[in-house]
Structure formats: structure tokens, C-alpha cells
Amino acid sequence: MRRSPLVLVVLFALAGWFAWQERAAAPPRDTPSPRAAKPAARPLATPVPAAGDRSLDRAIAAHARDAQVTGSGTVARLLRDDNEGSRHQRFLVDVGDGRTVLIAHNIELAARVEPLRVGDRVEFAGEFEWNDRGGVVHWTHPDPRGRHRAGYVRVAAQ
């Protein structure tokens, strides 16, 4: 059976139109879907460790990656904001025994930690990533998509 070229053109045009309609109705890829924007319905399997639990000490000693930690220390140095990609407030915290960690606090998803000065005592929770300078703590804020454990940074009462 031989099909007319006009029928094939019409079929391709209809297929293209349906594909365009489906794509136009879908949310843009960089926008979370309404379902993803909801907070997690149940707590994640491992809760954020309690303050004073030594999780940061263990993560540093093990050169851990993706480790949920809590910690505290003294602000040793304020650094310029990282404006590449998502903006982050950055500062070094002396956590004792000559060790420092970099706190990378996303200021697009959470408020800037203010006021913050060298010498301030801070408490934090987040995800630790070891590096040759001691490590970075990030995810110090809630996840708007509800997929990642929320962290925090707060200036301790003096």
C-alpha cells in the first residue's frame, strides 16, 4: 500500500504539534515541580547529629565526604562571598586543636549570618566534605525541595 506524501506530511505535522503542546505544558527544567517543592513528608533516615556529639571531629579524622555534622568554634577569618553559581557567604572557623573548617553558607537559600565578626563563637550543622585544608561544611540551610537534610549556622550567645 502506497501512502500519499501529503498524508505523511500531515502525520509529521500532527506529531510535532502534540510534542510541542506536551513540552509547553511541562514546567521548565530549572524550576522545581510543585511536588518537589513540598517539604519531605517524613524525616530522613539519619537525623542531624546533636550538638556536642563529636561528629565533626570524627569526620575530620576520617577525611570523610558527605558526612552530616554539627560543630562549633570561633570565627577565625571572614572571606569574600563566592559569587560563582549559587552565592555563598564564606568564613573560616577555628574548631580547636589547630584545625579550621570553611563554612560555605548559601545566601540564595538562607539569610546571611549577621552580624558576624572575627572572634564570634558560632554553632553549625551541615554536610562535611574533607579537603587538604581541613574541610568544608555546606548545606547549612534548609533545602527548598525537601530532599536534603536541613542545616544551620547561628552566632552563639556571648
HUHU-V745883 format. One record per residue. N is the residue number from 1. RES is the residue in three letters. D_FIRST is the distance of its C-alpha to the first C-alpha in whole Angstrom. Layout:
{{N/RES/D_FIRST} {N/RES/D_FIRST}}
This chain:
{{1/MET/0} {2/ARG/4} {3/ARG/7} {4/SER/10} {5/PRO/13} {6/LEU/15} {7/VAL/13} {8/LEU/13} {9/VAL/17} {10/VAL/18} {11/LEU/17} {12/PHE/19} {13/ALA/21} {14/LEU/22} {15/ALA/22} {16/GLY/25} {17/TRP/26} {18/PHE/26} {19/ALA/28} {20/TRP/30} {21/GLN/31} {22/GLU/32} {23/ARG/34} {24/ALA/36} {25/ALA/37} {26/ALA/38} {27/PRO/42} {28/PRO/42} {29/ARG/43} {30/ASP/46} {31/THR/47} {32/PRO/48} {33/SER/46} {34/PRO/48} {35/ARG/48} {36/ALA/49} {37/ALA/52} {38/LYS/54} {39/PRO/57} {40/ALA/56} {41/ALA/57} {42/ARG/59} {43/PRO/61} {44/LEU/60} {45/ALA/61} {46/THR/64} {47/PRO/66} {48/VAL/68} {49/PRO/71} {50/ALA/74} {51/ALA/76} {52/GLY/79} {53/ASP/76} {54/ARG/77} {55/SER/73} {56/LEU/73} {57/ASP/76} {58/ARG/74} {59/ALA/71} {60/ILE/73} {61/ALA/74} {62/ALA/71} {63/HIS/69} {64/ALA/67} {65/ARG/63} {66/ASP/62} {67/ALA/65} {68/GLN/66} {69/VAL/69} {70/THR/72} {71/GLY/75} {72/SER/78} {73/GLY/80} {74/THR/82} {75/VAL/80} {76/ALA/81} {77/ARG/79} {78/LEU/77} {79/LEU/74} {80/ARG/72} {81/ASP/68} {82/ASP/65} {83/ASN/63} {84/GLU/60} {85/GLY/57} {86/SER/59} {87/ARG/62} {88/HIS/65} {89/GLN/69} {90/ARG/70} {91/PHE/74} {92/LEU/75} {93/VAL/77} {94/ASP/80} {95/VAL/79} {96/GLY/82} {97/ASP/84} {98/GLY/83} {99/ARG/79} {100/THR/77} {101/VAL/73} {102/LEU/71} {103/ILE/70} {104/ALA/67} {105/HIS/67} {106/ASN/63} {107/ILE/65} {108/GLU/61} {109/LEU/61} {110/ALA/65} {111/ALA/68} {112/ARG/70} {113/VAL/73} {114/GLU/76} {115/PRO/79} {116/LEU/79} {117/ARG/81} {118/VAL/82} {119/GLY/85} {120/ASP/83} {121/ARG/82} {122/VAL/78} {123/GLU/76} {124/PHE/73} {125/ALA/70} {126/GLY/66} {127/GLU/64} {128/PHE/66} {129/GLU/65} {130/TRP/67} {131/ASN/68} {132/ASP/71} {133/ARG/72} {134/GLY/73} {135/GLY/70} {136/VAL/68} {137/VAL/68} {138/HIS/65} {139/TRP/63} {140/THR/66} {141/HIS/64} {142/PRO/62} {143/ASP/58} {144/PRO/57} {145/ARG/54} {146/GLY/56} {147/ARG/54} {148/HIS/58} {149/ARG/61} {150/ALA/63} {151/GLY/66} {152/TYR/69} {153/VAL/72} {154/ARG/75} {155/VAL/79} {156/ALA/81} {157/ALA/84} {158/GLN/87}}
